[in-house]
Amino acid sequence: MPRSSHTDQQLAQAMRKAQTGDQSAYHQLLVKITPMIRGFLAKRLGGHEDLEDRVQDVLLAIHRASHTFNTERSFLNWMFAIADHKLKDYLRAHYRRKAAGSSVDVDDVKEQLPAADEPLDLGDRQLLQRLLETLSPRERTIIQMMKIEGYSAREVGAELKMNETAVKVAAHRAMRTLTNMARQET
């Protein structure tokens, strides 16, 4: 049996165990895939200063999407598809900022926002509520489900009887509206 096939089967088995709550298997999985992800990204980013941040982004995305792994499929293909998607997201944002001549780093902005597990103060809650009220009910539901509750565009589409592309377009437009409204508020 080729090594890559054997490795893929071992990783798939570890993910199956992790999906059932086996923390030890999940830890071992992370230990095994981190160097693979680092190598994948390093080959594409070179000696980029943000390499470790990108590795962490991919690991977080894998954690968030772990419930979507189909145990009948290749783990490595699933993992590298996520890594490739996160890399493309990063490069798009990086080149967009560069083309716009933006000196604002997304990480600097993130540091000014409350942490996800940190409760919003009353002023922030009121601002968020006012901003969400500017959206149509459908856009508000899409943002609530995708950005707050963490559902995928496909899951939101199934719930709202919309196709996945329409959900993504609506989410993008709603986020643009929220961004513009937030700029006016501040």
N, C-alpha and C positions, 0 to 999 in steps of 0.2 A: 504494500500500500504506500503510495507516495506520501512524503512527510507533510505536505500542505493539506492533503485530504485527511490525514490522521490528526493534524493540528486542528483543522476545521471541526472535525467530529468531537474532539476533546473540548473545544471552546463552546460548541453548541450544547454539549452535555452540561458544562458548567453553567451556561445561561439557563438551561432548563431547571437546574437545581436552584439557581438564584431566583428564578421566577416563582418558585414555591416557597421562598423565604429563607433559603440556606445562605446565611451571611458569610460563612467560611468559603463556600463555592464562589460567591460574588467577589469576595476579596481576592481570591486566587485568579479569577477571571480578569480583574482589573490589573493585577500584577503582570499577567501574561500579555494583555493587549496594549498596555501603555507604551512599551518600546516599539510595538508595531505601528501604532498611531504616530508616535514621534518620528519614526523613520519615514513613514508615508508623507507627513507634513514637511519634514526637513528636506526631502528630495524636491519638493515643490516650492518651498519658501527659501531654501538655502539657509544661510546663517542668520535668518531674520530674528530681530530682537524680541519679537512677540511669540516666538515658537512655543514656549511653555504655556503661555496664555491660550494659544490656539489648541494645544493638546488638552488643556483643562476644559475648553469649550466643547471639544468633541466628546470627552468622557462624560461631561454633564448631559450632552444631547443623547448619548447612548443610555445613560441612566434614565432619563425622562422617557425615552422611547422603548425601554426594555420590554414593556408589556406588548409591544408590536412585533417582537421577534417571533417568527413562525419556525417552530422547532423542526419542521420538515424541510427547511431551506438551509442554504449555506450561511453560517454565522459570519465568516470572513467577508462574503459579498455584502451582507447586511451592514456590517461594521464599516467597511470601506465606503459604502454608499453614503452613510451618515457623515463620515469624515470628509468625503468629497463635497457634500452639500454644505457643510459648515465652512470649509475652505473657500468655496465659491462665494458664500455670503460675506465672509471676511474680505476677500479680494474686491468684491463689488463695492462694499462700503469704503474700503481703503482707497481705491482709485477714484471713487466719487468724491471723497473728501479732498484728495490730491488735485483733481480736476477743478474743483470749486475753489481751490486755494484756501481751504479752511484750515485754520490753525487750532481749531477746537478738537480735542481728542475725546472720543466717546467715553473712554475710561474716566476722564476728568469730570464729565457730566454725571456719569454713574455714581461717582463718589459723593456728589452733592444730593443725590436722591436717597430717601430712606431705604433701608434694606428691605427685602421682600417679606421677611418675618417681623419687621419692625412696624408697629401700628402707626398709621397716618395720624397726624394731629388734626384737630377739628378744622383748621383752615385748609389743610391739604384735602381733607375729605370733602369739604364744601366745594372747593375748586374742582376736584375730580367729578363730583356730582353735576356741577354746572356744565362742565365740558361734555360729559356724557349725554346730558339732556339736549345738547345741540344736534345730536345724531338722530337719524330716523330710528324707530323701534327695531327694525331689522338690523341696522348697522350696530346699534347698541348691544343687541343680543350676540351678534357675531364677535364684537370686541370682548364682551363679557366672557363668552365661551372660549375664544382662542387665546386672548392675552391675559385673562385673569384666572380662568379655570384650567387652561392648558390643553384644550382639545385641539386636534388637528383639523385642517381645513376639510378633509374628507369626512371626519366625524360630524363637524358642524353642518356640512352639506347634507348629510344623511338626515340629521335632526330637522333641518329647516327645508328639506326637499329642494335643495339647490345643487348644481354641480360644483365640483371642487374648484374649478377655475373661477366661477362666479363668486364663490366665497372669498377666494384670495383677492380678487379685484375689489370686492366690497370692503374687505378688511384694510387693504392698502388705502383706498379712498377715505375710509373712516379715520385711519391713523393720520393721514395727511390733514384732514379737517381738524382733528384734535390737536395736532402740532401747531397748526396756524392759529387756532383759538387760544392755545396756551401761550403762544408768543404775544398775542394781543393782551392777555390777562397780566403778563409780567412786565 
